[in-house]
Amino acid sequence: MNLSISARLMAFSLALMLVFSGTPARAASYNDGVAAYEAGDYAGALAIFSALAEEGHTASLYSLGILYDRGQGVEEDDTQAVIYFMRAALFGHAAAMSDIGVKYNDGEGVEQDYSVARDWFEMAAKQGYATAQFNLGIYYDNGIGVEPDLQQAMSWYRKAAEQGHVEAQYNLAVLYEGGRGIASDWTQAAAWYRRAAEQGYASAQFELAALYSSGTGVTQDDAEAARWFTLAAEQGHSAAQFNLGILYYNGQGVEQNVEQAVAWYRKAAESGNANAQFNLGIMYYLAKGVDADRPEAIRLLQLSARQNNDLAQQALDRIGESW
């Protein structure tokens, strides 16, 4: 379960809100706290937020919760963090509500209770808070604290996704792709993968590349596949690195370049990708694009075989090597 935690200082938006409310002195004081936080002066930020919190300043109450949650300027104290989040939530602070949900989900500072977590996420989500909408989607998707309901999951993912929440965009695409109780719609899947991919989300870049490679939901285009595989691979996505190696080896969507293929296979292999370990092992064994190196070939094939790669196991059996 991958929940999105919202605890952070929203300096820019809060500064604007306070300035336009016609309370310049308080805006400056809160902004001073934000500036201290961003400069790493957590003790200074704590002092400023504490003074403002005594006056019931909502953003400062929330910010104190963050400091206690992270142990910045004060000893980490989940219970105290929850208290400040609760105080901010009483004033309708959506991010605080969402973070209380995370605390109940994780059992930090409170007894773990998924149903209570769901209630807090829902309160924040109904205020339009994207992080809570995403978390609520996770709950309905996986049946956490509620009965599984993919329609509800899709609805909440969509609300967050339309606000630009990248993980919600990705999960929405997965629902459209998988057709789990919902009719598969590859065009919609591609569209949402693209929106997440354009925000730099590596998993979405990989999935979009795979769709271009197969021509599913989009017009088949090896060059586009190579472009998106490259973007994901450069972020360390091992499956993208492996697939990019294939494209370079075969000259699909890119100019054929065995050296580049080897380089990308190696990156993926070093990350533990069994398929890349197998391909690179075979290349070393057969001296394809690299100098023959039987010990290195065996090493890579064994690494792959131990991850239950059938082809690697068969190759080692044929050459009389154990795995």
N, C-alpha and C positions, 0 to 999 in steps of 0.2 A: 504494500500500500504506500503510495507516494503522495503524501499530503504536502500542500504548499503552505509554508509558514510566512505570515505577513509581517512579522515583527521587524520594523525598520523605522527610521526617522524620515518623515516625508517633508523635508525642509522647504522645498520650493512651494508646493501647494499650500502648506500651512502658513507660510509667510504671506502669500498672497491673500489668503482668507482673512488673516488677522489685520493686515494693512487696510483692506477694503472695508473692514468692519468699523473703522473709525476709532481704533484704539491703538495709536502708534506707539505709546509707551510700552504697552504689554507686548505688541508685535516685536519691538526691538528686544525686549527682555527674553522672549521665547527664542527669537532668532539668535540671540547671544548664546543661549543654551545649545542650540543646534550647531552654531559655529564652534563652540567649545568641543562638542561631541565629534564633529568632523575633523577637528585638529588633534583628536586623541586625548583631549583633556577631559576625561570622563568624570573625575572628581568635581571639576568646575561645572560640567553639565548637570551633574547630580544636584549640586547646591542650587543652581538656578531653577531646575525643574521642581525641586522640593519646595522652594519658596512659592512658586506659582501654583503648585498643586494644593498648598494650604488654602489658597483662595478659590479652589475648585476649578482651576484651569484644565479643561478636559485633555488637550493635547499633551500637557505636561504630565498628567496622571498616566497617560498611555506611555509616554516616553520613560517615565520612572519604571514602569513594568518591563520595558525593554532592557533597561540597565540592570535590573535585578535578574532578569531572565538570562542575560549574557554574562553577568558578573563583571560589568564594566563600571569602575569607580566605586564598586561595592562588592561584597562577597556574594557570589551567586546564590540565589534563594528563590526557588520555584514558587514556594508558598506566597512569598511577598510579591512576586511578579503577578501571580493570579489576583491577589488583593487589589493591586493597582489597575490591572486590566478590568476587574469587576467594577471598580469605582468609575473608570472611564466609560465602561459599557452602560452604566446607569444613566449617563448623559447622552446615550445613543451613538457612541463611537463604534463604527462598524468594524474597523480593524481590530479593536480590542475584543469585540464579540467573537470575531474569527479566531483570534489567538487563544481565547478561553476554550474554544472548541478544540484547538490543537492540544492544549494542556490536558483536557479530558480524554482526548484520543490517546495521548502518550502516557497518561497517568503521572504527570509531573506537577507536583504541588497540590494535586487533588487525586482522589481515588479514580482510577480509570473507569470510564463509563461512556460507551459509544452512543447510547441513546441521548445522554445529556450533551455530548459533543455535537451530535446531529442537530439538537435544538438550537445550540449557539450558532452553528454554521447557518442554519436556516434563518435565524434572526438577522444575521449580517448579510446573507444572500438576498433577502427581501429588500434590503436597502440598496441593492445593486453592487455590492462589494464583490469584485470578480474572484478574488482568492477564495472566499467562502463559497461562491457558486461552484467553483471548480471542486473544492473539497466535498461539497454536497453531492456533486456528480460522482465522485469517487465512492461515496457511501452507497448511493443507489446502484451504481455499477457493480459493486462487490457485495452488496447485501450486508453492510456494516451498520448496526444499530437500526436497520430497517429491513423490510423484505426487499429482495432484489427487484428493481424496476428499471429496465433499460430505457423505457420512454422518459421516465423522470431523469435518469442519468443524462440522456441525450439533451433534454430540455435545459438542464443546469449547465452542462458543458457548453451548449450553444450560447447561453447568456454570457458566460465568461469569455468564450471564444470571440464573440462579437465585440467585446471590449479589448481584444488583443491579447488575452491570456494565452501564451504560447502552448503550455501543456494541455490546456482545454482544447485548443485547436487540434493538437495531435490526437488526443483521446477521442474527439469527435470523429476525426478521420478514421481511426481504428474501428469505431462502431459502424460507420458507413461501409467500411471494407469487409468487416467480419460477418455482418448479417446475423448477429446473435439475437434472434427474435425480432430483428428489424431487417427489412429487405435490403440486400446489398445494393449500394449505389456507388460504383467506382468513380463516376464523374465527380460526385460530391466528395468522396474520399480524396481524390486528387486535388480538388480545390482547397480543402482544408489542410492537407499536407503542404500545399504550396504556401499558404498563408503562414504556417508555422516555419517552413523552410526559409522563407524570405526574412524571418526574424532571426535566422541563424541557428535554429534548433536542429542539431545534427541528426537525430533519429528521423525527423521529418524529411530532411534532405536526402537521407538514404532511401526512405520509402518512396519518395517522389522519383528518385533516380531509377528505382526498381520498376516503377510504373512506366517510365519512359522506355526502359530497356525492353519490357514485354509488350508495350503498346496497350496497357490496360487503363481505361479511364482517360487516356490521352493518346494523341497520335504517336506511334512508335518513332523514337528519335534517339539514336545512339549518341549523338553529340550532346544532346540535353542530358542524357543519362550520365555521360562522362562528366559534364559540368557539375551536376549535383552530387555525384559520387565524390568528386574532387573536393567540393566544399565540406562534405561530411568527413572525408578521409583526413583532411588537414586539421580537423578537430580531434583526431584520434579515434574515429569510429572504425573499429577493426573490420567489420563486415564490408564497409564501404572501401576500405583499403584493399581488401581481398578482391572485391569486384572490379575496382579500378585496375588492379594488376591483370585481371582477365582481359579487360578492354585493351590495355596496352600490349599485352601478349598477342592478341588477335587482330589488333588494328581496327577496333570497332569504335567509331566516334572520335578517335584520336589517331594520329599517325603511329603506325606500329613501332614499338620501341621496347625491345626485350629487356634492356637495362632498367628502364622505368618499371616494367612489370616486376622484375626481381626486387627493385627497391620497395615497391608497395607490398609485395608479398612478404618481404622481410619485416616491414613495419607491423603488418597484421600478425605474422607468426610470432613476433616478439610480444604481442599483446595476448597471445594464447589462442589465436584463431586456428582451429584444427585443419580447416580446408587449406589455409595458406601454408601451414606447416607441411601438409602433404604435397602441394604443388611445388613448393620450394625444394622440398626433399627430393622429389623426382627430378627436378632440374639439376640439382647437384649430382645426382646419381648418373644421369644421362648426359651431363655436360651441355645443357641447353641454356645458353645465355650466361653461363658461369663456367669457371673451370671445374672439372670433375673433382669431387671431394666426397669419397665414400663415407668417411667417419661423420662428416657434417650431414650427409644425406640420411644416414642411419639415425643420427640424433634427432633430426627433424621428424622423420617418419615415426620414430618411437614416441615422440611427444604427441603426435597426431593420433597414433594408435591407442595410446593410453586415454585419449578422450573419446574412445569408441568409434573412431573413423574407420569404417569397414575397408575402404580402399588402402589405407595405410597398413592395416593389419594384414590384408592379402599380399601387399607388396613385400612386407617383411617376411611373411611365410615363404614367398617364392624365392627370396634371396637367402633364405636360411638364417634369418636373424630373429631373435626373440623380441618381444615387445611387452 
